[in-house]
Each structure stands twice: as structure tokens, then as C-alpha cells.
Amino acid sequence: MRRTLAILIAFGGISHSLLGQRFDRQDIDIQDFIEDLFQVQDEDINYDDQYETLYQLFANPINLNETSKNELNGLYHLNIAQINQLMSYLERNGPMLSIYELQVIEGFDQATINSLLPFVEVRSPGDESTRGNLIKRITHEKNNYLILRTERVLEDQEGYLRNDSSRYLGSPYKVYGRFRSSHSKDFSVGLTFEKDPGEQVVLDAESKRYGFDYYSFHLFLENKGAFKSIAIGDYQMQFGQGLVLGSGFNPGKGAETITTVRRGNSGLRPYTSALETSFMRGVAFTYSIKNLEITSFHSRLKQDGIVRSRDFSGVYEEYITGIQDVGMHRTYSELASRKGIQEESFGMNVTYSDLRKRNLQFGATFLHNSFAIPIQKTPNNYNQFEFKGDKNYNIGLFASYNWHNFLLFTELARSKSGGTAFVGGFMGSLSPIISMSFLYRNYAKDYHSFYGNSFGEGSRNINEIGLYWGLKLTPNRRTGFAAYYDRFKFPWLRFGVNSPSQGYEYLLRAEYKPSRKIKLYAQFREQAKEVSMSTEGGNLHRLESGIKRNYITNLDFTANDFLILKSRVQFSTYNLDKEQTKGMAVVQDLNIKINKFTVSTRFAIFDTEDFENRQYVFEKDLLYVFSVQAYANQGSRNYIMLQYKPTRKLSLWARYGRFNYRNQSSVGSGLNESQGNTRSDIKFQVRYKF
């Protein structure tokens, strides 16, 4: 009776604002969500992969009646106190009857619930929609669609104008397509294909090119008896803190200063991205035995790499200098590296979870990689400890424990070289308004992991030691403060840095929401890294600290249901060797919704004195496309995007964007150079729901 009364009060009181915000789950704007959560943009994050992984969370929502603390931690929305309150509510009252019961749980305000709704659902035990003939369920599933997209740069680029062997062989159009049919916690089947600009569409069995340059296919099944998941085709995995297998939503340092330090133990997932690396191709499954989950996998995948030969004591041996992850095959030289080496991977993960108290989880991961041709990098000073050979393996041990309102986590891993990697830390809610996080990592200079992706300053988990501390204050629902400080050092040389180096980074952020229609925030970030500089004679190098400071102010104003304004000012400075350079960008967005039409526009001006002060700015793009542009030099940026939904099943998009540069006679460099002072692009997309 008490629970029923609480639910009725919630529906009669504050739920009207939520019910008024119901949405079509297929059309939610994940772009706005990810931009709002992770405001720091830089070149080290693969945004396409991050966006795709976040979309998988949206397409496969968590059933709150059958969830775990680990699964909720993987959403990056909730602090430890909120997760504990939710689990306690379920233990006391049993399964939820409605998603809006979240309103009666302590610590769940309207803003938290709104951000959570796209990624969770409430389903009763024994959902009939996941039973019966699988083929029939796939063919009758309502959540299926076909997307076709094309785009190109309008200006003539150098690579298409040349007549020699260095020219681009294909058309300047990028072509992308995806078909997918899926049902949450049941199945997913999909096909993705893509041709990058400059690539050919060729049918040639001799060169093993069959139409488009890239294809990806998956069949993914969940909850089939004791099998938690079965993957056939392309898939990804993430276990522990990602030191061995870390292909998940890993946003790194940003405006969310607490929850992003920990990697979620999300396990096996289908791969649906058009990125041509960082996935496996083969078969995998996760099998449950009481408190244990056993995952086994095998993969064979052709990777890009140029095969070379060398004379070793009178015998010629083949080798490659490394695996190429660009995925471009536009010229003869790029085609020569296409699928030049076969990688075979296999391994296993065993995870134990305390199902009764749901506080403890630990496990072990083993991964073995072998290459048909050995890898031997061109020797130089900084890469002496990089991987070489044709075989590698990783062993990792991980654990996490929820103690009151603290979550402790750690992982230790070792590679075949003997190099080790360690990460450990905690997240905690000190009070209803104060949250804190701490993380220490130590990645040896000879630790080698081809699929690892744990927290760090560098893009790989190698040659780094660091301490991170994060803090968040939410004194009321309108005001929030966040900060982090990260200190790191690199014990060995790095590319462009001729000796061991160090640095630091910190961020301060204040946010204010005076009403539902207005959101203000200001953010400051300072990052310092040592770089090598030549002495006057040029024979020696010295270390100097390059300090970059970023300033951002932002205003979001929702005038009414059809008009949204967004204004932003970004400014930065870069100090090196007693010299300072600057950069800035001023951005104004206007978004209009009228009946079946949505129009998104931008006008921006920018002025940067050098490459270090380029301004990374998020742009609205086509559905399932996440775009962060680097505004550099002097000029303006404009775009207009039109979305039209003539029927419930059909949606259309068209987008035109243009850079206008001052004092430039050409744009770009090398084969991507075009004459003139403009760079413009067009994009078209159609989605049809069957």
C-alpha cells in the first residue's frame, strides 16, 4: 500500500513534466546527450567509435528489473549512492511496474531521470516477446531499419586531378549503408558496408575486392538458456578496466569528472561501426554457470600492413613495420597494404559475480594474438620497446567491490614481453551533494596490448604513470561544479620527445540552470606537456613545457517547442619557450522544428594563430553521425541541415557545410589540397523502417 501510494503521488505530482517529454526511442538525439556529458574535445578520442558504442546502449536498453550494479555503472549517468538506492528499492519492493517509479527513489531528480530514460526500460520477468521462433521474431521485429548515406567534398582535390600513379582511383563520394534488426536482450542481426572518398567500387576476385571496400556483418543472440550471449561475425569485448580487452564507451577525461574513470565490465557485444580496426571477426560466446560467466572467443581478421622483405644471413624474410589503422584504400600504394597480414586471436574470460549481495566481482582474461607475418618496426630511439615478432599474449586479473557508497576497482595485466600494466582507483559519494573519484595507473614501456583501452593520457596503455583526482558538487538541482586534476609522466621517450617527460592537466567547470529553458556553463582547462626543442647549435635537445589553456562559455536557450538557440565562445592560449599564441571561436546555432521538418543551422567565426590553438567544436550531423570539427587558421564556418519525416517509416536528411578561410589561396595539403579559400561538403541520408 505504501509503495502504491508513493507511485500515485509521483504520477499526480511531478511526472506530468516527464510524460510530456515522451520520445520515439529511435529518434532521440544522442548527439546532444554525448556533447552535454563530455565537453572536452581533442584529437585523441575516436568519436565515431564512442558514438557508435553509446548508440548500442540506446538500442539495447537495460531492464531495471534484471540489472546489476556493474551494468548500471557502465551507463556513466549515476553515482554510487544513486545506484545503491535503486538496488535497495528493488530488493524492498520487488520488480518495478513502471519506469516512472524512479521518481520515488531517493536521489533521483528530474534531470537525472531524463538523462537515464533513453538507456533503460522496465520489463516484467519472462517477457513473451523474446520467445518463439527466432526467424519469425527477426522478420516481424518492429525495430529494424535500412540507412543509406552519401557525402562528398565539393571542391576538386589534388588526388582526383592527377593522372599519375599517385592519384585517387575512385570517386570523391563516400557511400555508407546499414541494415539492422534487433530486439533488446534477445537478438541483433546487421550488415554494414562503406566506401570512403577516393576508393573504388570493384568486383575483382583476384584482389579479393567485392564491391564496396568494407563490409561488416553480425548475428548476436542473448539469453538463450545458459548462454548469456552468442556472437557470429564481427564483435567487440570489454572486461575489467580494459587493459587486455577494452572496446567500449571510454570517453576519457571531460566534463563528467567522476564516473568516466572506471571502465564498465560490459563483456561481449556486436560490432556495427564502419571503423575498420579494433574489432574481432569470428565466433564468441558467454556461458553462465551460477555465479560464473565464461566467455570464449576466436577471431581471424585481415589487417592492413605493407609487406616488406629483408636479407637475413642470405635468406629473405618478410615482415611488416606495423598494422595500419587508417582504413583508406584510395591509391595504388594504399591498396598495396590492404589486408596485407592475417591476425588470429583467441582467448577466454572468466568472471565471478556475487549475485546475492551484488557487491563483489572479479575475474581473469587471457588473450593470444598471432600474425602470419612478423612485425618489425623501423628502429629509432623512442620505439625500442615496442612490440616485435609474430606472437603476443596478455593475462589480466581484475576486481571491483562496492562498499557502502564507494566502488573500488583494479586490474593488473602482463604481456608476453614481461611488461606489466596496473590501474586501480575508486569512486565514492561522500554526501548527497559531493562525489569524488581517484585513479592510479602504471603502464610499462614494454607492455603490449592490441585491444586494450584503459584510462590514460596517451591513446595507448604503454609508457605512462599517472594520478587522477575528480570532484563534483551539486548543491541543488540548478547548480553544479566539477573539477579534476591529473598528473602524469612518461618514463621513456615518445614520438617527438627525445627524453622521459611529464605533465599535468586540470579542469574547472560551473553549470547553472535557472529554468528548464536555460542552461549556462563556463569551463576552464589547462594542460601542460613537455616537448623537445633544439638548442642553438641544433645538436642537442632540451625539454620545455608547452602549456595550453582552454576557456569555454556556453548558453543554451529553448525559446519554445520549435526554437532552440545555442551560443558558445571558445578561447585558448599556448605558451612555449616564453612565447604565447592564441586562438578563438564564436559559435551561434539556431535550431527550428516545424511539423515534420527540423532545421539546424550554424554560423561561426574563428581565428587561430597556430595548430596548437585549433578549436575543436561539436557540430550537429546526420542521424548516427557524430561530428567534431577542428576550426583552424582564420575564417568562418556555416552549415544548414534539414530533416524531413514524411511518414512514420521514412526519414530524410540533407546537410550542407562550408569553411571560408581568409588569406589562403588553397585548403588542405597533399592529395587533399584544393585551390581557393573554401572547403564545402554535402551529405544526404535516408532511413526506412520496415
C-alpha positions in Angstrom: 0.0 0.0 0.0 2.8 2.4 0.9 4.5 1.7 -2.4 1.3 2.2 -4.4 0.6 5.5 -2.7 4.1 6.7 -3.5 3.7 5.9 -7.1 0.4 7.6 -7.3 1.8 10.7 -5.7 4.7 10.6 -8.3 2.3 10.4 -11.2 0.0 13.0 -9.8 2.8 15.4 -8.9 6.0 15.8 -10.9 5.5 13.0 -13.5 3.5 15.3 -15.8 6.7 17.0 -16.9 8.2 13.7 -17.8 5.1 12.3 -19.5 5.1 15.5 -21.6 8.6 14.6 -22.8 7.9 11.1 -24.2 10.0 10.4 -27.2 10.4 8.0 -30.1 13.4 5.9 -28.9 14.7 5.6 -32.4 14.9 9.4 -32.9 16.4 10.5 -29.7 19.3 13.0 -30.2 22.3 11.1 -28.8 24.5 13.9 -30.3 23.1 16.4 -27.8 23.5 13.9 -24.9 27.1 13.0 -25.6 28.1 16.6 -26.1 26.4 17.6 -22.9 28.1 14.8 -20.9 31.6 15.1 -22.3 32.5 18.7 -23.1 36.3 18.2 -23.7 37.1 17.6 -27.3 40.6 16.8 -28.6 42.3 14.7 -31.2 43.0 11.6 -29.0 39.4 10.3 -28.9 37.8 8.3 -31.7 34.4 10.0 -31.7 32.8 7.7 -34.3 33.5 4.7 -32.1 32.4 6.4 -28.9 29.1 7.5 -30.6 28.5 4.0 -32.0 29.0 2.3 -28.7 26.7 4.8 -26.9 24.1 4.1 -29.6 24.4 0.4 -28.7 23.4 1.3 -25.2 20.4 3.1 -26.5 19.4 0.3 -28.9 19.8 -2.4 -26.2 18.4 -0.7 -23.0 19.0 -2.0 -19.6 16.0 -3.7 -18.0 15.9 -2.2 -14.5 14.2 -5.3 -13.1 17.0 -7.6 -14.1 20.1 -5.3 -13.8 23.2 -5.3 -11.6 25.4 -2.6 -10.1 28.1 -3.3 -12.6 25.7 -2.8 -15.5 24.4 0.5 -14.1 28.0 1.7 -13.6 28.5 1.2 -17.3 26.0 3.9 -18.1 28.1 6.7 -16.7 24.9 8.5 -15.5 24.6 7.5 -11.9 26.8 7.9 -8.9 27.4 5.1 -6.4 24.8 6.4 -3.9 22.1 6.5 -6.6 22.9 3.0 -7.8 22.7 1.7 -4.2 19.4 3.5 -3.7 18.0 1.9 -6.8 19.1 -1.6 -5.9 17.8 -1.2 -2.4 14.4 -0.1 -3.8 14.2 -3.2 -5.9 15.1 -5.5 -3.1 12.5 -4.0 -0.8 9.6 -3.7 -3.3 10.3 -6.2 -6.0 10.2 -5.6 -9.7 9.1 -2.1 -10.9 5.7 -1.7 -12.5 6.6 1.5 -14.4 9.8 3.4 -15.4 8.3 6.4 -13.6 8.8 4.7 -10.2 12.3 6.2 -10.5 10.7 9.4 -9.2 10.0 8.0 -5.8 13.6 6.7 -5.3 15.8 9.0 -3.1 18.5 10.8 -5.1 16.7 10.6 -8.5 15.7 14.1 -9.5 14.0 15.0 -12.8 17.3 15.9 -14.6 18.8 12.5 -13.7 15.7 10.6 -14.8 15.5 12.5 -18.1 19.1 11.6 -18.9 18.6 8.0 -17.9 15.3 7.3 -19.7 16.8 6.6 -23.2 19.0 3.8 -21.9 16.8 1.9 -19.5 13.4 0.2 -19.6 11.1 -1.8 -17.3 10.0 -5.2 -18.4 8.3 -7.9 -16.5 10.1 -11.3 -15.9 9.6 -13.8 -18.6 8.9 -11.3 -21.4 7.0 -13.2 -24.1 8.5 -11.0 -26.9 11.8 -12.9 -26.6 10.3 -16.3 -27.0 9.2 -18.4 -30.0 10.7 -19.0 -33.4 13.9 -16.8 -33.9 13.5 -16.4 -37.7 9.9 -15.2 -37.2 10.9 -12.8 -34.5 13.6 -11.3 -36.7 11.3 -10.9 -39.7 8.5 -9.4 -37.6 10.6 -7.2 -35.4 9.5 -3.5 -35.4 13.0 -2.3 -34.5 14.6 -2.7 -37.9 15.8 -0.2 -40.5 17.9 0.4 -43.6 20.1 3.5 -43.8 21.8 4.8 -47.0 24.1 7.8 -46.9 26.4 9.6 -49.3 28.6 12.6 -48.9 31.5 14.4 -50.6 33.7 17.5 -50.6 32.5 19.8 -53.4 35.9 21.3 -54.3 38.2 19.4 -56.7 41.0 17.9 -54.6 44.5 17.2 -55.9 44.2 13.5 -55.6 41.3 13.4 -58.2 43.1 15.8 -60.7 46.4 13.9 -61.0 47.0 11.5 -63.9 50.0 9.6 -62.5 50.1 6.5 -60.2 49.6 8.6 -57.1 46.0 9.7 -58.0 42.9 8.7 -56.2 41.4 5.8 -58.1 37.7 6.1 -57.1 35.1 8.8 -57.0 35.0 11.6 -54.4 31.8 10.3 -52.9 31.6 8.5 -49.6 28.9 5.8 -49.6 27.6 4.1 -46.4 24.8 1.7 -45.8 23.5 -0.3 -42.8 20.7 -2.8 -42.3 19.9 -3.9 -38.7 17.1 -5.7 -37.0 17.3 -6.1 -33.2 15.3 -6.7 -30.1 16.6 -5.7 -26.7 18.1 -8.7 -24.7 17.1 -11.1 -27.5 18.9 -10.8 -30.8 20.7 -8.4 -33.3 21.4 -9.1 -36.9 23.1 -6.5 -39.1 25.1 -5.7 -42.2 27.2 -2.5 -42.7 29.1 -1.5 -45.9 31.1 1.6 -46.8 33.3 3.2 -49.5 35.5 6.1 -48.4 36.1 9.1 -50.7 38.6 8.1 -53.3 38.0 4.4 -53.0 36.7 2.3 -55.9 33.7 0.0 -56.1 35.2 -3.0 -57.8 34.3 -6.6 -58.4 37.7 -8.4 -58.6 38.1 -11.9 -57.1 41.9 -11.9 -57.8 42.4 -8.9 -55.5 39.6 -10.0 -53.2 37.5 -6.9 -53.7 33.8 -7.5 -53.9 32.0 -4.2 -54.5 32.4 -1.9 -51.5 35.8 -1.6 -49.8 34.5 -2.6 -46.3 31.8 -4.9 -45.1 30.8 -5.9 -41.5 28.2 -8.5 -40.5 27.0 -9.8 -37.2 24.5 -12.2 -35.7 24.2 -11.7 -32.0 21.9 -13.7 -29.7 21.3 -13.1 -26.0 19.8 -15.1 -23.1 19.5 -18.5 -24.9 19.3 -20.9 -22.0 22.6 -20.9 -20.1 24.2 -18.9 -23.0 24.1 -15.2 -22.0 25.3 -14.2 -25.4 26.5 -15.7 -28.7 28.3 -13.7 -31.4 28.9 -14.8 -35.0 30.7 -12.4 -37.3 32.1 -9.1 -36.0 32.1 -8.4 -32.3 33.9 -6.4 -29.5 34.6 -7.1 -25.9 35.4 -5.2 -22.7 36.4 -6.8 -19.4 37.8 -5.4 -16.2 39.4 -2.0 -16.7 40.2 -2.6 -20.3 44.0 -3.4 -20.0 43.5 -6.6 -22.1 40.2 -6.1 -23.8 38.8 -2.6 -23.7 36.5 -1.9 -26.7 33.7 0.0 -25.1 32.4 3.5 -24.4 35.6 5.1 -23.0 35.2 8.9 -23.1 38.3 9.7 -21.1 38.7 13.0 -19.2 35.9 15.5 -19.6 33.1 17.4 -18.0 31.9 14.2 -16.3 34.7 14.0 -13.7 33.6 11.0 -11.6 32.0 8.1 -13.4 34.3 8.0 -16.5 37.4 6.9 -14.7 36.1 3.4 -14.4 35.6 1.1 -17.4 32.4 -1.0 -17.4 32.7 -4.8 -17.5 30.3 -4.9 -20.4 31.5 -8.2 -21.9 30.6 -9.3 -25.4 28.8 -7.0 -27.8 28.1 -6.9 -31.6 30.2 -4.7 -33.7 28.3 -2.3 -36.0 30.7 0.5 -36.7 32.3 1.4 -40.1 35.8 1.8 -38.4 38.0 -0.9 -39.9 40.0 -1.8 -36.8 39.6 -2.6 -33.1 37.2 -5.4 -33.6 37.2 -9.2 -34.0 35.7 -11.4 -36.6 34.8 -15.0 -35.9 32.7 -16.6 -33.1 32.4 -16.0 -29.4 30.0 -16.9 -26.6 29.4 -16.2 -22.9 28.1 -19.1 -20.8 26.7 -18.8 -17.3 27.1 -21.3 -14.5 25.5 -19.9 -11.3 27.9 -17.0 -10.2 30.3 -17.6 -13.1 30.3 -16.2 -16.6 32.7 -17.9 -19.0 33.5 -16.1 -22.3 35.4 -17.9 -25.1 36.3 -16.4 -28.4 38.2 -17.0 -31.7 38.9 -14.5 -34.5 40.6 -14.4 -37.9 40.9 -10.9 -39.4 42.8 -9.5 -42.3 44.6 -6.3 -41.2 46.3 -3.6 -43.3 50.1 -3.6 -43.5 52.8 -3.2 -46.2 54.7 -6.5 -46.6 58.5 -5.9 -46.9 61.5 -8.2 -47.1 65.0 -8.2 -45.8 68.2 -10.2 -46.2 68.9 -12.1 -43.1 72.1 -14.2 -43.5 71.4 -14.8 -47.1 67.7 -15.6 -46.6 65.0 -13.1 -47.4 62.3 -12.8 -44.7 59.0 -11.0 -45.0 57.9 -8.5 -42.3 55.7 -5.5 -41.8 56.5 -2.3 -39.9 53.1 -2.2 -38.2 49.4 -2.6 -38.5 47.8 0.4 -40.3 44.5 1.6 -38.8 43.6 4.4 -41.2 41.4 2.2 -43.3 41.9 4.2 -46.5 42.5 2.4 -49.9 42.4 5.2 -52.4 45.7 5.0 -54.2 47.9 2.1 -55.6 50.2 2.4 -52.6 47.3 2.3 -50.1 45.8 -0.7 -51.9 49.2 -2.5 -51.6 48.7 -2.5 -47.9 45.1 -3.7 -47.9 44.6 -6.9 -45.9 48.3 -7.5 -46.1 48.5 -9.5 -42.9 46.2 -12.0 -41.2 45.8 -11.8 -37.4 44.4 -14.7 -35.5 43.2 -14.1 -31.9 41.7 -16.4 -29.3 41.2 -16.3 -25.6 38.9 -16.6 -22.6 37.5 -14.6 -19.8 36.1 -15.9 -16.5 34.1 -13.5 -14.3 32.6 -14.2 -10.9 29.8 -12.0 -9.5 28.2 -12.1 -6.1 24.6 -12.5 -7.2 23.2 -12.3 -3.7 24.7 -9.1 -2.3 25.8 -7.8 -5.8 28.8 -6.1 -4.3 31.7 -8.2 -5.5 33.0 -9.0 -8.9 36.4 -10.4 -10.0 37.8 -12.3 -12.9 40.6 -13.2 -15.3 41.2 -12.6 -19.0 43.6 -14.3 -21.4 44.2 -13.1 -25.0 46.6 -14.6 -27.6 47.4 -12.8 -30.9 49.4 -14.2 -33.7 50.3 -12.7 -37.1 51.0 -14.5 -40.3 54.0 -12.2 -40.9 56.1 -10.8 -38.1 56.0 -7.1 -37.1 59.3 -5.3 -37.0 59.2 -1.5 -36.7 61.9 0.7 -38.2 64.4 1.1 -35.3 64.7 4.5 -33.7 65.2 5.9 -30.2 61.7 6.1 -29.0 60.3 2.7 -30.2 62.9 0.4 -28.9 60.5 -1.2 -26.5 57.5 -1.5 -29.0 56.2 -4.9 -29.9 58.1 -7.0 -32.4 57.6 -10.6 -33.5 54.6 -12.6 -34.7 53.0 -13.6 -31.3 51.8 -11.8 -28.3 49.6 -12.7 -25.3 48.1 -10.9 -22.4 46.9 -12.1 -19.0 44.8 -9.8 -16.8 43.3 -10.1 -13.3 40.6 -7.6 -12.3 38.2 -7.0 -9.4 35.6 -4.5 -8.2 33.9 -4.1 -4.8 31.0 -1.9 -3.8 31.4 -0.9 -0.1 28.6 1.4 1.1 28.8 4.4 -1.2 32.2 3.6 -2.6 33.2 1.5 -5.6 36.7 0.2 -5.6 38.2 -1.3 -8.8 41.5 -2.6 -10.1 43.2 -4.6 -12.8 46.7 -6.0 -13.3 47.9 -7.3 -16.7 51.1 -8.7 -18.2 52.1 -9.2 -21.8 54.4 -11.7 -23.4 57.3 -9.3 -23.2 57.1 -9.3 -19.4 55.8 -5.7 -19.4 53.0 -5.1 -16.9 50.2 -2.6 -16.6 48.2 -1.7 -13.5 45.2 0.5 -12.8 43.3 1.0 -9.6 41.0 3.5 -8.0 37.7 4.3 -6.5 34.5 6.4 -7.0 32.5 7.5 -4.0 29.6 9.6 -2.8 30.7 11.4 0.3 27.3 13.0 0.8 24.2 13.7 -1.3 25.9 16.7 -2.9 29.6 15.6 -3.0 31.1 12.9 -5.2 34.8 12.0 -5.6 37.0 9.8 -7.8 40.6 8.7 -7.7 42.7 6.6 -10.1 46.3 5.5 -10.3 47.8 3.9 -13.4 51.2 2.5 -14.3 51.8 1.2 -17.8 55.3 -0.1 -18.5 57.2 1.0 -21.6 57.2 -2.6 -22.9 53.5 -3.5 -22.1 51.9 -4.5 -25.4 48.1 -4.8 -25.9 46.4 -4.7 -29.3 42.9 -4.4 -27.9 43.5 -2.7 -24.6 42.0 0.8 -23.9 42.1 1.7 -20.3 42.1 5.2 -18.7 45.1 7.3 -19.6 46.6 10.4 -21.1 48.0 8.6 -24.1 46.0 6.9 -26.8 47.6 3.5 -25.8 48.2 1.9 -22.5 52.0 2.0 -22.7 54.8 4.1 -21.2 52.8 6.1 -18.7 52.4 6.6 -14.9 49.6 8.9 -13.6 47.4 10.0 -10.7 43.9 11.4 -11.4 41.5 13.0 -8.9 38.0 14.1 -9.7 35.4 16.1 -7.7 31.7 17.0 -8.3 29.5 19.3 -6.2 25.7 19.6 -6.8 24.4 21.8 -4.0 20.9 22.0 -5.7 19.2 20.9 -8.9 20.1 24.2 -10.6 23.8 24.5 -9.8 26.7 22.2 -10.3 30.5 22.3 -10.0 33.0 19.8 -11.3 36.8 19.6 -11.3 39.7 17.2 -11.9 43.4 17.2 -11.7 45.6 14.7 -13.5 49.4 14.3 -13.1 51.3 12.1 -15.5 54.7 11.2 -16.6 56.2 9.2 -19.5 59.2 7.1 -18.2 60.6 6.5 -21.7 60.8 8.6 -24.9 57.8 9.4 -27.0 57.3 10.4 -30.6 58.8 13.9 -30.9 60.1 13.9 -27.3 63.7 12.8 -27.0 63.8 12.1 -23.3 61.5 11.0 -20.5 58.9 13.7 -19.8 55.9 14.7 -17.7 52.9 16.9 -17.5 49.6 17.7 -15.8 46.1 18.7 -16.7 43.2 20.1 -14.7 39.7 21.3 -15.4 37.2 23.6 -13.6 33.5 23.8 -14.6 30.5 25.6 -13.3 27.0 25.0 -14.5 23.7 26.8 -13.8 20.2 26.0 -14.9 17.9 28.8 -13.8 14.9 27.2 -15.6 14.1 24.3 -17.8 14.6 26.5 -20.8 18.0 28.0 -20.0 21.4 26.3 -19.3 24.6 28.1 -18.7 28.1 26.8 -18.1 31.7 28.0 -18.0 34.7 25.8 -18.3 38.5 26.2 -18.0 41.1 23.6 -18.7 44.9 23.8 -18.5 47.2 21.1 -19.9 51.0 21.1 -19.7 53.2 18.6 -21.6 57.0 18.7 -22.1 58.3 18.7 -25.6 61.8 18.6 -27.1 63.3 21.7 -28.5 66.7 22.1 -30.3 69.5 24.1 -28.8 71.1 26.9 -30.7 73.7 24.6 -32.3 71.0 22.1 -33.2 72.9 19.1 -32.0 71.2 18.8 -28.6 67.7 18.9 -27.3 66.1 20.3 -24.2 62.7 19.9 -22.6 60.3 22.8 -22.4 56.8 22.6 -21.0 54.1 23.6 -23.5 51.1 24.9 -21.7 47.6 25.1 -23.3 44.7 26.9 -21.7 41.1 26.5 -22.9 38.2 28.7 -21.9 34.6 28.0 -22.9 31.4 29.8 -22.1 28.1 28.4 -23.4 24.4 29.3 -23.3 21.5 27.0 -24.3 18.1 28.7 -24.6 15.0 26.8 -25.5 12.6 29.6 -26.5 9.7 27.3 -27.1 8.8 23.9 -28.6 10.1 24.8 -32.0 13.0 27.2 -31.4 16.3 26.4 -29.7 19.3 28.8 -29.6 22.8 27.9 -28.6 25.7 30.4 -28.2 29.3 29.5 -27.4 32.6 31.3 -27.1 35.9 29.4 -27.0 39.3 30.8 -26.4 42.7 29.3 -25.9 46.4 30.2 -25.4 49.5 28.1 -25.9 52.8 29.0 -24.2 56.1 27.5 -25.2 59.6 28.8 -24.6 58.4 32.3 -23.4 56.2 32.8 -26.5 52.4 32.8 -26.5 50.0 32.2 -29.3 46.2 32.4 -29.2 43.0 31.1 -30.8 39.3 31.7 -30.5 35.9 30.7 -32.0 32.5 32.3 -31.6 29.6 30.0 -32.4 25.9 30.6 -32.9 23.4 27.8 -33.5 19.7 28.2 -34.5 17.5 25.0 -34.5 13.9 25.1 -35.6 11.2 22.4 -35.5 8.1 22.9 -37.6 5.7 19.9 -38.0 7.6 17.3 -39.9 10.7 19.5 -40.6 13.7 20.1 -38.4 16.2 22.7 -39.5 19.7 23.1 -37.8 21.9 25.9 -38.7 25.3 27.4 -37.5 27.3 30.5 -38.1 30.8 30.6 -36.5 33.9 32.7 -36.9 37.4 31.6 -35.7 40.9 32.9 -35.6 43.8 30.7 -34.5 47.5 31.7 -34.7 48.9 28.2 -34.9 48.0 24.5 -35.0 48.2 24.2 -31.2 45.3 26.6 -30.8 42.8 24.9 -33.2 39.3 24.9 -31.7 37.5 21.6 -31.5 33.8 22.2 -31.9 30.9 19.8 -31.9 28.5 20.0 -34.9 25.0 18.6 -35.4 25.1 16.0 -38.1 23.1 13.2 -39.7 21.5 10.6 -37.5 24.1 8.1 -36.2 27.0 10.5 -37.2 28.9 12.3 -34.5 31.0 15.2 -35.8 33.7 17.2 -34.1 35.5 19.7 -36.4 38.8 21.4 -35.8 38.5 25.1 -36.6 42.0 26.4 -37.6 43.5 29.5 -39.2 41.2 32.4 -39.9 37.7 32.2 -41.3 34.1 31.3 -40.8 32.1 28.1 -40.7 28.5 27.7 -41.7 26.1 24.7 -42.1 22.5 24.0 -42.6 20.9 20.6 -42.1 17.3 19.7 -43.0 15.5 16.7 -41.6 12.1 15.7 -43.0 9.9 12.8 -41.9 7.1 12.4 -44.4 5.8 9.2 -42.9 6.3 7.2 -39.7 8.7 4.8 -41.5 10.6 7.2 -43.7 13.1 9.9 -42.7 15.3 12.1 -44.9 18.3 14.3 -44.2 20.3 16.8 -46.2 23.3 18.8 -44.9 25.5 21.5 -46.5 28.6 22.9 -44.7 31.2 25.4 -45.7 34.5 26.8 -44.5 35.6 30.2 -45.7 39.2 31.0 -45.0 40.9 34.3 -45.0 44.3 35.0 -46.6 44.5 31.5 -48.1 44.8 30.5 -51.8 44.4 26.8 -51.1 42.9 24.5 -48.5 44.3 21.2 -47.2 47.6 19.6 -48.2 49.0 16.8 -50.3 46.4 14.9 -52.2 43.6 16.5 -50.2 44.6 20.0 -51.3 42.1 22.1 -53.2 42.6 25.6 -54.8 40.7 28.5 -53.5 39.8 29.6 -50.0 36.7 27.5 -49.4 36.1 23.9 -48.4 32.4 22.7 -48.6 30.7 19.4 -48.2 27.2 18.0 -48.8 25.6 14.9 -47.2 22.4 13.1 -47.9 20.8 10.3 -45.9 17.6 8.2 -46.0 16.3 5.8 -43.3 13.5 3.4 -43.8 11.9 1.4 -41.0 10.4 -1.9 -42.2 
